[in-house]
Each structure stands twice: as structure tokens, then as C-alpha cells.
Amino acid sequence: MKHMAAYLLLVLGGNASPSADDVKKALGVVGVEVEDERLNALISELEGKDLSELIATGTGKLAQLGGGGGGGGGGGGGDDAAAEEEKEEEEKVEEEEMDMGGGMDMFGAEAGTGDY
């Protein structure tokens, strides 16, 4: 797969027919080890063939396979009463402000005696 990916990237980069050495160089730049036997098999399979036609043929074959399952189902409707009850509860809970008597600043010192 890594060999094919490098081959396709080279084609996208403008090299219409990358050689095995081109693919080795591209993979070597990013530190990927090349398997010579697989690379040579890939190059020989692709030699003399139009990549656009191969992709079109492969796409047609994939379309015949189908897409598998239909995806996940939608979630259940749920019970609106529970949501409504929670909403009422939130309305009842109000944030209360605590009166500290006004004689202290936020760090506990008497108001007006600090540096700030």
C-alpha cells in the first residue's frame, strides 16, 4: 500500500510514469523502508497502463460491491416530561449572593487598608 501511495503521489506531482527508483527516493525521504520485491511487482503491473483508466475500472468494481449497512438508526424519541421537569428545577435554583458584611476585601483584609 505504501508503494502504491508513493506512486500515486508522484503521478499527482507531475511524473506520468514513476520508476521504481522514483518511488524508492520518495519513500526514503520520509524514512519509509522499501520492499523491493513488492515495489518491482507493482511497477511491472502498472507499466504501460493508463492510471486514469485503472482508477475508473476500480471505481466501477467498487460500486458493484455495494456500501454495506445502512448506517445507524436514529435515537429514540425520549420522554419530554423528564426534560420539562429538569427545566423547572433549574428555574427554581437561583444563585444566591452571600453578604460578607461589606467590611472585608476579597483577600480578607479590612476594606481600604491594603495596597490596592
The first five atom37 places (N, CA, C, CB, O) and aatype in JSON, in Angstrom:
{
  "aatype": [12, 11, 8, 12, 0, 0, 18, 10, 10, 10, 19, 10, 7, 7, 2, 0, 15, 14, 15, 0, 3, 3, 19, 11, 11, 0, 10, 7, 19, 19, 7, 19, 6, 19, 6, 3, 6, 1, 10, 2, 0, 10, 9, 15, 6, 10, 6, 7, 11, 3, 10, 15, 6, 10, 9, 0, 16, 7, 16, 7, 11, 10, 0, 5, 10, 7, 7, 7, 7, 7, 7, 7, 7, 7, 7, 7, 7, 7, 3, 3, 0, 0, 0, 6, 6, 6, 11, 6, 6, 6, 6, 11, 19, 6, 6, 6, 6, 12, 3, 12, 7, 7, 7, 12, 3, 12, 13, 7, 0, 6, 0, 7, 16, 7, 3, 18],
  "atom_mask": [
    [1, 1, 1, 1, 1],
    [1, 1, 1, 1, 1],
    [1, 1, 1, 1, 1],
    [1, 1, 1, 1, 1],
    [1, 1, 1, 1, 1],
    [1, 1, 1, 1, 1],
    [1, 1, 1, 1, 1],
    [1, 1, 1, 1, 1],
    [1, 1, 1, 1, 1],
    [1, 1, 1, 1, 1],
    [1, 1, 1, 1, 1],
    [1, 1, 1, 1, 1],
    [1, 1, 1, 0, 1],
    [1, 1, 1, 0, 1],
    [1, 1, 1, 1, 1],
    [1, 1, 1, 1, 1],
    [1, 1, 1, 1, 1],
    [1, 1, 1, 1, 1],
    [1, 1, 1, 1, 1],
    [1, 1, 1, 1, 1],
    [1, 1, 1, 1, 1],
    [1, 1, 1, 1, 1],
    [1, 1, 1, 1, 1],
    [1, 1, 1, 1, 1],
    [1, 1, 1, 1, 1],
    [1, 1, 1, 1, 1],
    [1, 1, 1, 1, 1],
    [1, 1, 1, 0, 1],
    [1, 1, 1, 1, 1],
    [1, 1, 1, 1, 1],
    [1, 1, 1, 0, 1],
    [1, 1, 1, 1, 1],
    [1, 1, 1, 1, 1],
    [1, 1, 1, 1, 1],
    [1, 1, 1, 1, 1],
    [1, 1, 1, 1, 1],
    [1, 1, 1, 1, 1],
    [1, 1, 1, 1, 1],
    [1, 1, 1, 1, 1],
    [1, 1, 1, 1, 1],
    [1, 1, 1, 1, 1],
    [1, 1, 1, 1, 1],
    [1, 1, 1, 1, 1],
    [1, 1, 1, 1, 1],
    [1, 1, 1, 1, 1],
    [1, 1, 1, 1, 1],
    [1, 1, 1, 1, 1],
    [1, 1, 1, 0, 1],
    [1, 1, 1, 1, 1],
    [1, 1, 1, 1, 1],
    [1, 1, 1, 1, 1],
    [1, 1, 1, 1, 1],
    [1, 1, 1, 1, 1],
    [1, 1, 1, 1, 1],
    [1, 1, 1, 1, 1],
    [1, 1, 1, 1, 1],
    [1, 1, 1, 1, 1],
    [1, 1, 1, 0, 1],
    [1, 1, 1, 1, 1],
    [1, 1, 1, 0, 1],
    [1, 1, 1, 1, 1],
    [1, 1, 1, 1, 1],
    [1, 1, 1, 1, 1],
    [1, 1, 1, 1, 1],
    [1, 1, 1, 1, 1],
    [1, 1, 1, 0, 1],
    [1, 1, 1, 0, 1],
    [1, 1, 1, 0, 1],
    [1, 1, 1, 0, 1],
    [1, 1, 1, 0, 1],
    [1, 1, 1, 0, 1],
    [1, 1, 1, 0, 1],
    [1, 1, 1, 0, 1],
    [1, 1, 1, 0, 1],
    [1, 1, 1, 0, 1],
    [1, 1, 1, 0, 1],
    [1, 1, 1, 0, 1],
    [1, 1, 1, 0, 1],
    [1, 1, 1, 1, 1],
    [1, 1, 1, 1, 1],
    [1, 1, 1, 1, 1],
    [1, 1, 1, 1, 1],
    [1, 1, 1, 1, 1],
    [1, 1, 1, 1, 1],
    [1, 1, 1, 1, 1],
    [1, 1, 1, 1, 1],
    [1, 1, 1, 1, 1],
    [1, 1, 1, 1, 1],
    [1, 1, 1, 1, 1],
    [1, 1, 1, 1, 1],
    [1, 1, 1, 1, 1],
    [1, 1, 1, 1, 1],
    [1, 1, 1, 1, 1],
    [1, 1, 1, 1, 1],
    [1, 1, 1, 1, 1],
    [1, 1, 1, 1, 1],
    [1, 1, 1, 1, 1],
    [1, 1, 1, 1, 1],
    [1, 1, 1, 1, 1],
    [1, 1, 1, 1, 1],
    [1, 1, 1, 0, 1],
    [1, 1, 1, 0, 1],
    [1, 1, 1, 0, 1],
    [1, 1, 1, 1, 1],
    [1, 1, 1, 1, 1],
    [1, 1, 1, 1, 1],
    [1, 1, 1, 1, 1],
    [1, 1, 1, 0, 1],
    [1, 1, 1, 1, 1],
    [1, 1, 1, 1, 1],
    [1, 1, 1, 1, 1],
    [1, 1, 1, 0, 1],
    [1, 1, 1, 1, 1],
    [1, 1, 1, 0, 1],
    [1, 1, 1, 1, 1],
    [1, 1, 1, 1, 1]
  ],
  "atom_positions": [
    [[0.81, -1.19, 0.0], [0.0, 0.0, 0.0], [0.87, 1.27, 0.0], [-0.93, -0.01, 1.2], [0.55, 2.25, -0.67]],
    [[1.96, 1.22, 0.76], [2.83, 2.4, 0.82], [3.47, 2.67, -0.54], [3.92, 2.22, 1.89], [3.68, 3.82, -0.91]],
    [[3.77, 1.61, -1.26], [4.36, 1.78, -2.59], [3.36, 2.42, -3.54], [4.84, 0.43, -3.14], [3.71, 3.31, -4.32]],
    [[2.12, 1.95, -3.47], [1.08, 2.5, -4.35], [0.81, 3.96, -4.0], [-0.23, 1.67, -4.24], [0.64, 4.79, -4.89]],
    [[0.78, 4.27, -2.71], [0.53, 5.65, -2.29], [1.63, 6.57, -2.8], [0.44, 5.73, -0.76], [1.35, 7.67, -3.29]],
    [[2.89, 6.12, -2.68], [4.0, 6.94, -3.17], [3.93, 7.09, -4.69], [5.36, 6.31, -2.77], [4.18, 8.17, -5.22]],
    [[3.58, 6.01, -5.38], [3.44, 6.05, -6.84], [2.38, 7.07, -7.25], [3.08, 4.65, -7.4], [2.6, 7.88, -8.15]],
    [[1.23, 7.02, -6.58], [0.15, 7.96, -6.9], [0.54, 9.41, -6.59], [-1.12, 7.6, -6.12], [0.19, 10.32, -7.34]],
    [[1.25, 9.62, -5.51], [1.7, 10.97, -5.18], [2.67, 11.51, -6.23], [2.37, 10.99, -3.8], [2.63, 12.69, -6.58]],
    [[3.53, 10.63, -6.72], [4.46, 11.05, -7.78], [3.71, 11.4, -9.06], [5.49, 9.93, -8.06], [4.06, 12.36, -9.74]],
    [[2.67, 10.63, -9.38], [1.86, 10.93, -10.57], [1.15, 12.27, -10.38], [0.82, 9.81, -10.84], [1.12, 13.1, -11.3]],
    [[0.59, 12.48, -9.19], [-0.07, 13.76, -8.92], [0.92, 14.92, -8.98], [-0.74, 13.73, -7.54], [0.54, 16.04, -9.32]],
    [[2.16, 14.65, -8.66], [3.2, 15.67, -8.69], [3.74, 15.97, -10.08], [0.0, 0.0, 0.0], [4.58, 16.86, -10.25]],
    [[3.25, 15.23, -11.08], [3.66, 15.54, -12.45], [4.48, 14.47, -13.14], [0.0, 0.0, 0.0], [4.77, 14.6, -14.33]],
    [[4.88, 13.43, -12.43], [5.65, 12.35, -13.03], [4.65, 11.33, -13.58], [6.63, 11.68, -11.99], [4.08, 10.55, -12.82]],
    [[4.43, 11.33, -14.89], [3.4, 10.5, -15.5], [3.67, 9.01, -15.36], [3.26, 10.84, -16.96], [2.73, 8.21, -15.31]],
    [[4.93, 8.62, -15.28], [5.28, 7.2, -15.2], [6.46, 7.02, -14.25], [5.6, 6.62, -16.6], [7.59, 6.86, -14.71]],
    [[6.23, 7.04, -12.94], [7.33, 6.91, -11.98], [8.01, 5.55, -12.07], [6.82, 7.14, -10.56], [7.36, 4.53, -12.28]],
    [[9.32, 5.55, -11.92], [10.09, 4.31, -11.91], [10.21, 3.8, -10.48], [11.51, 4.53, -12.55], [9.82, 4.49, -9.53]],
    [[10.76, 2.61, -10.33], [10.98, 2.05, -9.0], [11.94, 2.94, -8.21], [11.54, 0.62, -9.11], [11.78, 3.11, -7.0]],
    [[12.94, 3.5, -8.9], [13.88, 4.39, -8.22], [13.2, 5.67, -7.73], [15.03, 4.74, -9.14], [13.53, 6.19, -6.66]],
    [[12.25, 6.17, -8.52], [11.49, 7.37, -8.09], [10.72, 7.09, -6.82], [10.53, 7.84, -9.21], [10.71, 7.9, -5.89]],
    [[10.06, 5.93, -6.79], [9.26, 5.56, -5.61], [10.18, 5.35, -4.4], [8.43, 4.27, -5.89], [9.86, 5.79, -3.3]],
    [[11.33, 4.67, -4.61], [12.28, 4.45, -3.52], [12.77, 5.78, -2.95], [13.49, 3.62, -4.01], [12.88, 5.94, -1.73]],
    [[13.06, 6.71, -3.83], [13.55, 8.02, -3.39], [12.48, 8.76, -2.59], [13.98, 8.87, -4.61], [12.78, 9.35, -1.55]],
    [[11.24, 8.72, -3.08], [10.14, 9.41, -2.37], [9.91, 8.81, -1.0], [8.85, 9.36, -3.19], [9.72, 9.53, -0.02]],
    [[9.92, 7.49, -0.91], [9.71, 6.84, 0.38], [10.92, 7.02, 1.29], [9.43, 5.35, 0.18], [10.77, 7.15, 2.51]],
    [[12.11, 7.03, 0.72], [13.32, 7.21, 1.52], [13.4, 8.57, 2.17], [0.0, 0.0, 0.0], [13.95, 8.7, 3.27]],
    [[12.86, 9.58, 1.51], [12.88, 10.94, 2.06], [12.15, 11.01, 3.39], [12.26, 11.93, 1.06], [12.54, 11.77, 4.28]],
    [[11.09, 10.22, 3.53], [10.31, 10.25, 4.77], [10.65, 9.09, 5.7], [8.83, 10.23, 4.45], [9.97, 8.85, 6.69]],
    [[11.73, 8.36, 5.35], [12.21, 7.31, 6.24], [11.45, 6.0, 6.18], [0.0, 0.0, 0.0], [11.49, 5.22, 7.13]],
    [[10.74, 5.74, 5.08], [9.99, 4.5, 4.94], [10.86, 3.48, 4.22], [8.66, 4.73, 4.18], [11.48, 3.78, 3.2]],
    [[10.89, 2.27, 4.77], [11.68, 1.19, 4.19], [10.94, 0.6, 2.99], [11.98, 0.11, 5.24], [9.74, 0.35, 3.06]],
    [[11.66, 0.38, 1.91], [11.07, -0.13, 0.67], [11.25, -1.64, 0.6], [11.7, 0.55, -0.57], [12.32, -2.16, 0.89]],
    [[10.19, -2.33, 0.21], [10.26, -3.77, -0.04], [10.42, -3.94, -1.54], [8.98, -4.53, 0.51], [9.45, -3.82, -2.3]],
    [[11.63, -4.22, -1.96], [11.97, -4.26, -3.39], [11.08, -5.21, -4.19], [13.41, -4.68, -3.55], [10.63, -4.86, -5.28]],
    [[10.82, -6.38, -3.65], [10.02, -7.37, -4.39], [8.62, -6.85, -4.67], [9.94, -8.68, -3.6], [8.12, -6.98, -5.79]],
    [[7.99, -6.27, -3.66], [6.63, -5.73, -3.84], [6.63, -4.52, -4.77], [6.03, -5.35, -2.48], [5.74, -4.37, -5.61]],
    [[7.62, -3.68, -4.61], [7.71, -2.48, -5.45], [7.9, -2.87, -6.92], [8.87, -1.58, -4.98], [7.25, -2.31, -7.8]],
    [[8.78, -3.81, -7.17], [9.02, -4.25, -8.54], [7.77, -4.89, -9.14], [10.18, -5.22, -8.59], [7.49, -4.71, -10.33]],
    [[7.02, -5.64, -8.33], [5.78, -6.25, -8.81], [4.77, -5.15, -9.17], [5.19, -7.2, -7.74], [4.08, -5.25, -10.19]],
    [[4.68, -4.13, -8.34], [3.75, -3.03, -8.61], [4.13, -2.3, -9.89], [3.73, -2.05, -7.43], [3.27, -2.04, -10.74]],
    [[5.38, -1.97, -10.03], [5.85, -1.24, -11.21], [5.58, -2.06, -12.48], [7.36, -0.91, -11.09], [5.16, -1.52, -13.5]],
    [[5.83, -3.37, -12.42], [5.59, -4.2, -13.6], [4.1, -4.31, -13.91], [6.18, -5.61, -13.4], [3.72, -4.37, -15.08]],
    [[3.26, -4.32, -12.9], [1.8, -4.36, -13.12], [1.29, -3.06, -13.75], [1.08, -4.62, -11.79], [0.37, -3.09, -14.56]],
    [[1.88, -1.95, -13.38], [1.4, -0.65, -13.85], [2.08, -0.21, -15.15], [1.63, 0.4, -12.78], [1.63, 0.74, -15.79]],
    [[3.15, -0.88, -15.52], [3.92, -0.48, -16.7], [3.06, -0.51, -17.97], [5.14, -1.4, -16.86], [2.44, -1.51, -18.31]],
    [[3.05, 0.63, -18.67], [2.33, 0.73, -19.94], [0.83, 0.93, -19.79], [0.0, 0.0, 0.0], [0.12, 0.95, -20.8]],
    [[0.34, 1.07, -18.59], [-1.11, 1.24, -18.38], [-1.42, 2.68, -18.01], [-1.62, 0.28, -17.27], [-0.61, 3.37, -17.39]],
    [[-2.6, 3.12, -18.41], [-3.06, 4.47, -18.1], [-3.68, 4.45, -16.71], [-4.07, 4.99, -19.17], [-4.66, 3.75, -16.47]],
    [[-3.12, 5.23, -15.8], [-3.58, 5.24, -14.41], [-5.04, 5.69, -14.3], [-2.7, 6.15, -13.58], [-5.78, 5.17, -13.47]],
    [[-5.46, 6.65, -15.13], [-6.84, 7.13, -15.09], [-7.82, 6.0, -15.42], [-7.04, 8.3, -16.08], [-8.86, 5.87, -14.79]],
    [[-7.46, 5.19, -16.42], [-8.32, 4.07, -16.79], [-8.38, 3.03, -15.67], [-7.83, 3.43, -18.09], [-9.44, 2.47, -15.39]],
    [[-7.23, 2.76, -15.05], [-7.2, 1.8, -13.95], [-8.08, 2.25, -12.79], [-5.77, 1.59, -13.47], [-8.79, 1.45, -12.18]],
    [[-8.02, 3.54, -12.48], [-8.83, 4.07, -11.38], [-10.31, 4.0, -11.74], [-8.43, 5.53, -11.06], [-11.13, 3.65, -10.89]],
    [[-10.66, 4.32, -12.98], [-12.07, 4.25, -13.41], [-12.58, 2.81, -13.34], [-12.23, 4.8, -14.85], [-13.7, 2.57, -12.89]],
    [[-11.77, 1.86, -13.77], [-12.16, 0.45, -13.71], [-12.35, 0.01, -12.26], [-11.12, -0.44, -14.4], [-13.32, -0.66, -11.93]],
    [[-11.42, 0.38, -11.42], [-11.51, 0.03, -10.0], [-12.71, 0.65, -9.32], [0.0, 0.0, 0.0], [-13.34, 0.02, -8.47]],
    [[-13.03, 1.88, -9.69], [-14.19, 2.55, -9.11], [-15.47, 1.81, -9.48], [-14.26, 4.02, -9.57], [-16.36, 1.64, -8.66]],
    [[-15.55, 1.38, -10.75], [-16.71, 0.61, -11.2], [-16.86, -0.69, -10.44], [0.0, 0.0, 0.0], [-17.97, -1.1, -10.1]],
    [[-15.74, -1.35, -10.16], [-15.78, -2.61, -9.4], [-16.22, -2.37, -7.96], [-14.41, -3.29, -9.42], [-16.97, -3.16, -7.39]],
    [[-15.77, -1.29, -7.39], [-16.18, -0.97, -6.02], [-17.66, -0.67, -5.94], [-15.38, 0.22, -5.49], [-18.31, -1.03, -4.95]],
    [[-18.21, -0.02, -6.95], [-19.63, 0.31, -6.95], [-20.48, -0.95, -6.98], [-19.97, 1.19, -8.15], [-21.58, -0.97, -6.43]],
    [[-19.98, -2.02, -7.61], [-20.72, -3.27, -7.67], [-20.78, -3.97, -6.32], [-20.1, -4.19, -8.7], [-21.71, -4.75, -6.07]],
    [[-19.84, -3.71, -5.46], [-19.79, -4.37, -4.17], [-20.87, -3.87, -3.22], [-18.44, -4.18, -3.55], [-21.25, -4.59, -2.3]],
    [[-21.36, -2.69, -3.42], [-22.35, -2.14, -2.5], [-21.68, -1.39, -1.37], [0.0, 0.0, 0.0], [-20.46, -1.34, -1.26]],
    [[-22.51, -0.82, -0.54], [-21.97, 0.03, 0.51], [-22.06, -0.54, 1.89], [0.0, 0.0, 0.0], [-21.72, 0.15, 2.85]],
    [[-22.51, -1.77, 2.04], [-22.59, -2.33, 3.38], [-23.9, -1.94, 4.05], [0.0, 0.0, 0.0], [-24.92, -1.79, 3.39]],
    [[-23.86, -1.78, 5.33], [-25.05, -1.47, 6.12], [-25.58, -0.08, 5.84], [0.0, 0.0, 0.0], [-24.93, 0.74, 5.2]],
    [[-26.76, 0.15, 6.34], [-27.42, 1.42, 6.11], [-27.09, 2.49, 7.13], [0.0, 0.0, 0.0], [-27.71, 3.55, 7.13]],
    [[-26.14, 2.23, 7.98], [-25.8, 3.23, 8.99], [-26.61, 3.02, 10.25], [0.0, 0.0, 0.0], [-27.47, 2.14, 10.3]],
    [[-26.35, 3.79, 11.22], [-27.04, 3.65, 12.49], [-28.45, 4.23, 12.43], [0.0, 0.0, 0.0], [-28.73, 5.13, 11.64]],
    [[-29.29, 3.71, 13.25], [-30.66, 4.23, 13.32], [-30.72, 5.49, 14.16], [0.0, 0.0, 0.0], [-29.78, 5.79, 14.9]],
    [[-31.79, 6.2, 14.04], [-31.96, 7.42, 14.83], [-32.24, 7.08, 16.27], [0.0, 0.0, 0.0], [-32.67, 5.98, 16.59]],
    [[-31.98, 8.02, 17.13], [-32.24, 7.8, 18.55], [-33.73, 7.79, 18.84], [0.0, 0.0, 0.0], [-34.54, 8.27, 18.04]],
    [[-34.08, 7.25, 19.98], [-35.49, 7.19, 20.37], [-36.03, 8.58, 20.67], [0.0, 0.0, 0.0], [-35.27, 9.52, 20.9]],
    [[-37.33, 8.69, 20.67], [-37.99, 9.96, 20.88], [-37.77, 10.52, 22.27], [0.0, 0.0, 0.0], [-37.7, 11.73, 22.46]],
    [[-37.66, 9.64, 23.24], [-37.41, 10.11, 24.6], [-38.7, 10.59, 25.26], [0.0, 0.0, 0.0], [-39.77, 10.61, 24.65]],
    [[-38.57, 10.97, 26.5], [-39.72, 11.42, 27.27], [-39.56, 12.9, 27.55], [-39.86, 10.61, 28.6], [-38.64, 13.3, 28.27]],
    [[-40.43, 13.71, 26.99], [-40.33, 15.15, 27.17], [-40.62, 15.58, 28.6], [-41.28, 15.84, 26.24], [-40.21, 16.66, 29.02]],
    [[-41.32, 14.74, 29.35], [-41.66, 15.11, 30.73], [-40.4, 15.25, 31.58], [-42.59, 14.06, 31.34], [-40.32, 16.16, 32.4]],
    [[-39.43, 14.37, 31.39], [-38.2, 14.43, 32.17], [-37.43, 15.72, 31.86], [-37.31, 13.2, 31.89], [-36.89, 16.35, 32.76]],
    [[-37.39, 16.1, 30.6], [-36.7, 17.32, 30.22], [-37.42, 18.54, 30.79], [-36.59, 17.43, 28.69], [-36.78, 19.49, 31.24]],
    [[-38.72, 18.5, 30.77], [-39.51, 19.61, 31.29], [-39.32, 19.75, 32.8], [-41.0, 19.43, 30.96], [-39.23, 20.86, 33.33]],
    [[-39.26, 18.6, 33.49], [-39.08, 18.6, 34.94], [-37.72, 19.18, 35.3], [-39.22, 17.16, 35.5], [-37.59, 19.95, 36.25]],
    [[-36.72, 18.82, 34.53], [-35.38, 19.32, 34.78], [-35.32, 20.83, 34.55], [-34.37, 18.61, 33.87], [-34.64, 21.54, 35.28]],
    [[-36.03, 21.31, 33.56], [-36.05, 22.73, 33.25], [-36.69, 23.5, 34.41], [-36.81, 22.98, 31.94], [-36.2, 24.57, 34.79]],
    [[-37.79, 22.97, 34.96], [-38.44, 23.63, 36.09], [-37.5, 23.68, 37.29], [-39.74, 22.9, 36.47], [-37.45, 24.69, 38.0]],
    [[-36.77, 22.6, 37.51], [-35.85, 22.53, 38.62], [-34.75, 23.59, 38.49], [-35.24, 21.15, 38.72], [-34.37, 24.21, 39.48]],
    [[-34.25, 23.78, 37.28], [-33.23, 24.78, 37.05], [-33.75, 26.18, 37.33], [-32.72, 24.69, 35.63], [-33.02, 27.03, 37.85]],
    [[-34.99, 26.43, 36.99], [-35.57, 27.74, 37.23], [-35.69, 28.02, 38.72], [-36.93, 27.86, 36.56], [-35.54, 29.16, 39.16]],
    [[-35.97, 26.98, 39.52], [-36.14, 27.16, 40.95], [-34.82, 27.47, 41.63], [-36.77, 25.91, 41.56], [-34.75, 28.28, 42.55]],
    [[-33.76, 26.81, 41.17], [-32.46, 27.02, 41.78], [-31.9, 28.33, 41.27], [-31.49, 25.83, 41.47], [-31.57, 28.47, 40.09]],
    [[-31.8, 29.29, 42.18], [-31.26, 30.58, 41.81], [-29.95, 30.78, 42.55], [-32.26, 31.72, 42.12], [-29.78, 30.32, 43.68]],
    [[-29.08, 31.45, 41.92], [-27.79, 31.72, 42.53], [-27.99, 32.77, 43.62], [-26.75, 32.18, 41.48], [-28.52, 33.86, 43.38]],
    [[-27.54, 32.41, 44.83], [-27.68, 33.35, 45.93], [-26.34, 34.04, 46.16], [-28.17, 32.64, 47.21], [-25.29, 33.41, 46.12]],
    [[-26.39, 35.32, 46.39], [-25.18, 36.05, 46.71], [-25.02, 36.09, 48.22], [-25.22, 37.49, 46.11], [-25.98, 36.34, 48.95]],
    [[-23.81, 35.85, 48.67], [-23.56, 35.86, 50.09], [-23.12, 37.25, 50.5], [-22.51, 34.8, 50.47], [-22.22, 37.84, 49.89]],
    [[-23.74, 37.77, 51.53], [-23.38, 39.08, 52.04], [-22.29, 38.91, 53.07], [-24.6, 39.81, 52.64], [-22.5, 38.29, 54.11]],
    [[-21.14, 39.44, 52.78], [-19.99, 39.32, 53.67], [-19.93, 40.47, 54.67], [-18.71, 39.26, 52.87], [-18.94, 40.59, 55.4]],
    [[-20.92, 41.27, 54.7], [-20.94, 42.36, 55.66], [-20.29, 43.62, 55.14], [0.0, 0.0, 0.0], [-20.43, 44.68, 55.75]],
    [[-19.59, 43.55, 54.04], [-19.02, 44.73, 53.43], [-17.76, 45.24, 54.09], [0.0, 0.0, 0.0], [-17.19, 46.23, 53.63]],
    [[-17.29, 44.59, 55.15], [-16.13, 45.09, 55.85], [-14.82, 44.49, 55.39], [0.0, 0.0, 0.0], [-13.77, 44.84, 55.94]],
    [[-14.83, 43.6, 54.41], [-13.58, 42.94, 54.0], [-13.44, 43.04, 52.48], [-13.56, 41.46, 54.47], [-14.42, 43.13, 51.74]],
    [[-12.18, 43.0, 52.05], [-11.97, 42.88, 50.61], [-11.91, 41.39, 50.27], [-10.66, 43.64, 50.16], [-12.12, 40.55, 51.15]],
    [[-11.63, 41.05, 49.04], [-11.7, 39.65, 48.66], [-10.6, 38.78, 49.25], [-11.66, 39.54, 47.17], [-10.69, 37.55, 49.19]],
    [[-9.55, 39.38, 49.83], [-8.49, 38.6, 50.44], [-8.59, 38.58, 51.96], [-7.14, 39.15, 50.01], [-7.69, 38.06, 52.63]],
    [[-9.63, 39.12, 52.52], [-9.86, 39.03, 53.95], [-9.41, 40.22, 54.76], [0.0, 0.0, 0.0], [-9.7, 40.28, 55.95]],
    [[-8.72, 41.17, 54.16], [-8.27, 42.33, 54.9], [-9.43, 43.33, 55.01], [-7.04, 42.98, 54.21], [-10.4, 43.27, 54.25]],
    [[-9.3, 44.21, 55.95], [-10.32, 45.25, 56.09], [-10.31, 46.12, 54.85], [-10.08, 46.09, 57.36], [-9.25, 46.43, 54.32]],
    [[-11.47, 46.51, 54.4], [-11.59, 47.32, 53.2], [-10.84, 48.64, 53.38], [-13.07, 47.59, 52.87], [-10.97, 49.3, 54.41]],
    [[-10.06, 49.0, 52.39], [-9.37, 50.27, 52.39], [-8.03, 50.27, 53.08], [0.0, 0.0, 0.0], [-7.37, 51.31, 53.13]],
    [[-7.6, 49.1, 53.63], [-6.31, 49.09, 54.35], [-5.2, 48.46, 53.54], [-6.46, 48.35, 55.66], [-4.04, 48.49, 53.96]],
    [[-5.5, 47.89, 52.4], [-4.49, 47.19, 51.61], [-3.78, 48.12, 50.65], [0.0, 0.0, 0.0], [-4.07, 49.31, 50.6]],
    [[-2.85, 47.56, 49.89], [-2.1, 48.31, 48.91], [-2.95, 48.64, 47.68], [-0.87, 47.54, 48.5], [-2.64, 49.57, 46.95]],
    [[-3.98, 47.9, 47.47], [-4.74, 48.06, 46.26], [-6.02, 48.74, 46.51], [-4.97, 46.77, 45.62], [-6.8, 48.96, 45.58]]
  ]
}
